[in-house]
Amino acid sequence: MECALSAYHSGEVGGIVPETFRVVRALLDRVDDTLTGKVADVFQSPIPEWKIKEANEVAATQGEKLYEKFPLLDGVKWMN
């Protein structure tokens, strides 16, 4: 994404030319919540009952093995 015809130094145009990372972040914030990861309501759809049942069965048989196989860095917490 570009906001200008050529590259400019932020010290020269900061606050004048839109900062592209802010534009992208604003667009992404429309898709999901950066703090919770929840997808915006407009993109939500009902989960079929058979899929919920299937997920519960897998969780019951696999338990923590479903996610513990993916190591995380110190201080990082599982989302759900």
OpenMM code with the backbone's topology and positions (N, CA, C; nanometers):
from openmm import Vec3, app, unit

residues = "MET GLU CYS ALA LEU SER ALA TYR HIS SER GLY GLU VAL GLY GLY ILE VAL PRO GLU THR PHE ARG VAL VAL ARG ALA LEU LEU ASP ARG VAL ASP ASP THR LEU THR GLY LYS VAL ALA ASP VAL PHE GLN SER PRO ILE PRO GLU TRP LYS ILE LYS GLU ALA ASN GLU VAL ALA ALA THR GLN GLY GLU LYS LEU TYR GLU LYS PHE PRO LEU LEU ASP GLY VAL LYS TRP MET ASN".split()
positions = [
    Vec3(0.0842, -0.1166, 0.0000),
    Vec3(0.0000, 0.0000, 0.0000),
    Vec3(0.0885, 0.1225, 0.0000),
    Vec3(0.0563, 0.2155, -0.0802),
    Vec3(0.1323, 0.3389, -0.0873),
    Vec3(0.0398, 0.4575, -0.0632),
    Vec3(0.0952, 0.5591, -0.0001),
    Vec3(0.0188, 0.6811, 0.0231),
    Vec3(0.0815, 0.8006, -0.0469),
    Vec3(0.2028, 0.7820, -0.1008),
    Vec3(0.2719, 0.8917, -0.1684),
    Vec3(0.3345, 0.8388, -0.2972),
    Vec3(0.3708, 0.9297, -0.3845),
    Vec3(0.4285, 0.8908, -0.5132),
    Vec3(0.5733, 0.8453, -0.5024),
    Vec3(0.6430, 0.8837, -0.3948),
    Vec3(0.7797, 0.8372, -0.3730),
    Vec3(0.8042, 0.8263, -0.2236),
    Vec3(0.9212, 0.7743, -0.1870),
    Vec3(0.9542, 0.7560, -0.0452),
    Vec3(0.9924, 0.8896, 0.0174),
    Vec3(0.9396, 0.9131, 0.1360),
    Vec3(0.9704, 1.0344, 0.2099),
    Vec3(1.0192, 0.9954, 0.3482),
    Vec3(1.1018, 1.0794, 0.4070),
    Vec3(1.1503, 1.0553, 0.5430),
    Vec3(1.0403, 1.0943, 0.6412),
    Vec3(1.0176, 1.0076, 0.7414),
    Vec3(0.9088, 1.0337, 0.8366),
    Vec3(0.9305, 1.1631, 0.9139),
    Vec3(1.0547, 1.2018, 0.9349),
    Vec3(1.0817, 1.3269, 1.0041),
    Vec3(1.0401, 1.4487, 0.9233),
    Vec3(1.0312, 1.4296, 0.7941),
    Vec3(0.9930, 1.5403, 0.7064),
    Vec3(0.8421, 1.5473, 0.6849),
    Vec3(0.7775, 1.4317, 0.6709),
    Vec3(0.6353, 1.4303, 0.6371),
    Vec3(0.5469, 1.3666, 0.7444),
    Vec3(0.6070, 1.3274, 0.8584),
    Vec3(0.5282, 1.2671, 0.9663),
    Vec3(0.4154, 1.3585, 1.0091),
    Vec3(0.2945, 1.3068, 1.0100),
    Vec3(0.1779, 1.3863, 1.0454),
    Vec3(0.1139, 1.4574, 0.9279),
    Vec3(0.1804, 1.4522, 0.8122),
    Vec3(0.1257, 1.5149, 0.6922),
    Vec3(0.0733, 1.4077, 0.5974),
    Vec3(0.1610, 1.3128, 0.5623),
    Vec3(0.1239, 1.2011, 0.4748),
    Vec3(0.0763, 1.0864, 0.5640),
    Vec3(-0.0366, 1.0253, 0.5333),
    Vec3(-0.0852, 0.9137, 0.6147),
    Vec3(0.0209, 0.8043, 0.6270),
    Vec3(0.0394, 0.7523, 0.7487),
    Vec3(0.1365, 0.6475, 0.7752),
    Vec3(0.0737, 0.5142, 0.7347),
    Vec3(0.1358, 0.4436, 0.6418),
    Vec3(0.0742, 0.3245, 0.5832),
    Vec3(0.0454, 0.2166, 0.6856),
    Vec3(0.1305, 0.1995, 0.7873),
    Vec3(0.1039, 0.0968, 0.8885),
    Vec3(-0.0232, 0.1277, 0.9667),
    Vec3(-0.0486, 0.2552, 0.9925),
    Vec3(-0.1731, 0.2927, 1.0612),
    Vec3(-0.2951, 0.2637, 0.9746),
    Vec3(-0.2813, 0.2883, 0.8450),
    Vec3(-0.3916, 0.2607, 0.7534),
    Vec3(-0.4207, 0.1107, 0.7525),
    Vec3(-0.3161, 0.0292, 0.7405),
    Vec3(-0.3341, -0.1164, 0.7389),
    Vec3(-0.3926, -0.1636, 0.8710),
    Vec3(-0.3410, -0.1132, 0.9837),
    Vec3(-0.3933, -0.1538, 1.1138),
    Vec3(-0.5410, -0.1176, 1.1277),
    Vec3(-0.5784, 0.0004, 1.0809),
    Vec3(-0.7190, 0.0416, 1.0876),
    Vec3(-0.8068, -0.0525, 1.0052),
    Vec3(-0.7569, -0.0936, 0.8886),
    Vec3(-0.8340, -0.1878, 0.8054),
    Vec3(-0.8449, -0.3244, 0.8729),
    Vec3(-0.7348, -0.3723, 0.9306),
    Vec3(-0.7377, -0.5023, 0.9984),
    Vec3(-0.8278, -0.5000, 1.1216),
    Vec3(-0.8333, -0.3849, 1.1894),
    Vec3(-0.9215, -0.3732, 1.3066),
    Vec3(-1.0680, -0.3888, 1.2690),
    Vec3(-1.1009, -0.3676, 1.1438),
    Vec3(-1.2384, -0.3899, 1.0983),
    Vec3(-1.2691, -0.5382, 1.0831),
    Vec3(-1.1648, -0.6196, 1.0706),
    Vec3(-1.1819, -0.7640, 1.0496),
    Vec3(-1.1868, -0.8386, 1.1819),
    Vec3(-1.0935, -0.8074, 1.2719),
    Vec3(-1.0952, -0.8749, 1.4018),
    Vec3(-1.0390, -0.7853, 1.5110),
    Vec3(-1.0662, -0.8240, 1.6349),
    Vec3(-1.0220, -0.7501, 1.7521),
    Vec3(-0.8790, -0.7928, 1.7839),
    Vec3(-0.7855, -0.6989, 1.7852),
    Vec3(-0.6453, -0.7339, 1.8076),
    Vec3(-0.6192, -0.7878, 1.9476),
    Vec3(-0.7018, -0.7542, 2.0446),
    Vec3(-0.6806, -0.8024, 2.1810),
    Vec3(-0.7375, -0.9412, 2.2043),
    Vec3(-0.8522, -0.9702, 2.1458),
    Vec3(-0.9176, -1.0982, 2.1725),
    Vec3(-0.9070, -1.1966, 2.0568),
    Vec3(-0.8823, -1.1469, 1.9365),
    Vec3(-0.8798, -1.2337, 1.8196),
    Vec3(-1.0182, -1.2638, 1.7651),
    Vec3(-1.1226, -1.2083, 1.8288),
    Vec3(-1.2590, -1.2329, 1.7831),
    Vec3(-1.2817, -1.1671, 1.6479),
    Vec3(-1.3336, -1.2449, 1.5556),
    Vec3(-1.3643, -1.1946, 1.4221),
    Vec3(-1.4875, -1.1050, 1.4307),
    Vec3(-1.4880, -0.9986, 1.3532),
    Vec3(-1.5999, -0.9045, 1.3520),
    Vec3(-1.7307, -0.9770, 1.3233),
    Vec3(-1.8376, -0.9302, 1.3854),
    Vec3(-1.9695, -0.9938, 1.3725),
    Vec3(-2.0137, -1.0107, 1.2277),
    Vec3(-1.9770, -0.9155, 1.1427),
    Vec3(-2.0203, -0.9224, 1.0029),
    Vec3(-1.9644, -1.0473, 0.9334),
    Vec3(-1.8547, -1.1026, 0.9841),
    Vec3(-1.7942, -1.2212, 0.9242),
    Vec3(-1.8330, -1.3500, 0.9964),
    Vec3(-1.9118, -1.3396, 1.1010),
    Vec3(-1.9516, -1.4570, 1.1801),
    Vec3(-2.0608, -1.5346, 1.1080),
    Vec3(-2.0588, -1.6655, 1.1263),
    Vec3(-2.1668, -1.7502, 1.0758),
    Vec3(-2.1895, -1.8599, 1.1781),
    Vec3(-2.3096, -1.9123, 1.1852),
    Vec3(-2.3392, -2.0153, 1.2851),
    Vec3(-2.2564, -2.1416, 1.2595),
    Vec3(-2.2125, -2.2025, 1.3687),
    Vec3(-2.1392, -2.3294, 1.3580),
    Vec3(-2.2432, -2.4417, 1.3590),
    Vec3(-2.2370, -2.5318, 1.2613),
    Vec3(-2.3336, -2.6421, 1.2579),
    Vec3(-2.3209, -2.7306, 1.3824),
    Vec3(-2.4315, -2.7791, 1.4304),
    Vec3(-2.4327, -2.8642, 1.5507),
    Vec3(-2.3398, -2.9844, 1.5367),
    Vec3(-2.3370, -3.0464, 1.4166),
    Vec3(-2.2524, -3.1643, 1.3981),
    Vec3(-2.1046, -3.1293, 1.4164),
    Vec3(-2.0658, -3.0058, 1.3823),
    Vec3(-1.9263, -2.9642, 1.3954),
    Vec3(-1.8919, -2.9397, 1.5423),
    Vec3(-1.9857, -2.8845, 1.6172),
    Vec3(-1.9645, -2.8635, 1.7609),
    Vec3(-1.9487, -2.9979, 1.8298),
    Vec3(-2.0357, -3.0941, 1.7953),
    Vec3(-2.0280, -3.2282, 1.8531),
    Vec3(-1.8931, -3.2930, 1.8202),
    Vec3(-1.8517, -3.2813, 1.6952),
    Vec3(-1.7241, -3.3382, 1.6522),
    Vec3(-1.6069, -3.2765, 1.7294),
    Vec3(-1.6069, -3.1452, 1.7443),
    Vec3(-1.4999, -3.0763, 1.8166),
    Vec3(-1.4959, -3.1190, 1.9627),
    Vec3(-1.6112, -3.1333, 2.0252),
    Vec3(-1.6170, -3.1780, 2.1647),
    Vec3(-1.5642, -3.3200, 2.1801),
    Vec3(-1.5938, -3.4069, 2.0846),
    Vec3(-1.5447, -3.5443, 2.0893),
    Vec3(-1.3930, -3.5499, 2.0758),
    Vec3(-1.3394, -3.4716, 1.9847),
    Vec3(-1.1938, -3.4673, 1.9671),
    Vec3(-1.1272, -3.4121, 2.0929),
    Vec3(-1.1824, -3.3061, 2.1482),
    Vec3(-1.1265, -3.2468, 2.2695),
    Vec3(-1.1308, -3.3448, 2.3860),
    Vec3(-1.2397, -3.4212, 2.3954),
    Vec3(-1.2528, -3.5175, 2.5045),
    Vec3(-1.1499, -3.6295, 2.4929),
    Vec3(-1.1178, -3.6704, 2.3719),
    Vec3(-1.0229, -3.7805, 2.3557),
    Vec3(-0.8775, -3.7337, 2.3548),
    Vec3(-0.8520, -3.6133, 2.3079),
    Vec3(-0.7145, -3.5655, 2.2948),
    Vec3(-0.6701, -3.4732, 2.4087),
    Vec3(-0.7654, -3.4018, 2.4664),
    Vec3(-0.7327, -3.3121, 2.5773),
    Vec3(-0.6247, -3.2107, 2.5427),
    Vec3(-0.5320, -3.1913, 2.6362),
    Vec3(-0.4278, -3.0897, 2.6199),
    Vec3(-0.3277, -3.1230, 2.5097),
    Vec3(-0.3243, -3.2484, 2.4662),
    Vec3(-0.2330, -3.2864, 2.3571),
    Vec3(-0.2621, -3.2077, 2.2300),
    Vec3(-0.3858, -3.1587, 2.2171),
    Vec3(-0.4226, -3.0826, 2.0976),
    Vec3(-0.3382, -2.9575, 2.0799),
    Vec3(-0.2984, -2.8964, 2.1904),
    Vec3(-0.2244, -2.7713, 2.1793),
    Vec3(-0.0855, -2.7752, 2.2418),
    Vec3(-0.0602, -2.8648, 2.3341),
    Vec3(0.0708, -2.8683, 2.3989),
    Vec3(0.1826, -2.9081, 2.3031),
    Vec3(0.1484, -2.9661, 2.1893),
    Vec3(0.2507, -3.0048, 2.0916),
    Vec3(0.3100, -2.8832, 2.0201),
    Vec3(0.2503, -2.7656, 2.0418),
    Vec3(0.2986, -2.6420, 1.9802),
    Vec3(0.3664, -2.5564, 2.0878),
    Vec3(0.4990, -2.5635, 2.1001),
    Vec3(0.5668, -2.4875, 2.2059),
    Vec3(0.5555, -2.3363, 2.1822),
    Vec3(0.5397, -2.2647, 2.2921),
    Vec3(0.5297, -2.1199, 2.2881),
    Vec3(0.6503, -2.0587, 2.3591),
    Vec3(0.6814, -1.9352, 2.3268),
    Vec3(0.7874, -1.8636, 2.3949),
    Vec3(0.7455, -1.8325, 2.5379),
    Vec3(0.8435, -1.8112, 2.6250),
    Vec3(0.8138, -1.7760, 2.7638),
    Vec3(0.7255, -1.6525, 2.7689),
    Vec3(0.6220, -1.6574, 2.8508),
    Vec3(0.5329, -1.5445, 2.8684),
    Vec3(0.4148, -1.5421, 2.7743),
    Vec3(0.4177, -1.6247, 2.6677),
    Vec3(0.3062, -1.6300, 2.5736),
    Vec3(0.1999, -1.7234, 2.6295),
    Vec3(0.0738, -1.6832, 2.6208),
    Vec3(-0.0356, -1.7640, 2.6741),
    Vec3(-0.1260, -1.8105, 2.5599),
    Vec3(-0.1864, -1.9269, 2.5795),
    Vec3(-0.2826, -1.9784, 2.4822),
    Vec3(-0.4016, -1.8839, 2.4761),
    Vec3(-0.4584, -1.8687, 2.3577),
    Vec3(-0.5711, -1.7754, 2.3415),
    Vec3(-0.6997, -1.8296, 2.4019),
    Vec3(-0.7290, -1.9566, 2.3838),
    Vec3(-0.8540, -2.0133, 2.4345),
    Vec3(-0.8257, -2.1465, 2.4985),
] * unit.nanometer
topology = app.Topology()
chain = topology.addChain("A")
for resn in residues:
    res = topology.addResidue(resn, chain)
    for name in ("N", "CA", "C"):
        topology.addAtom(name, app.Element.getBySymbol(name[0]), res)
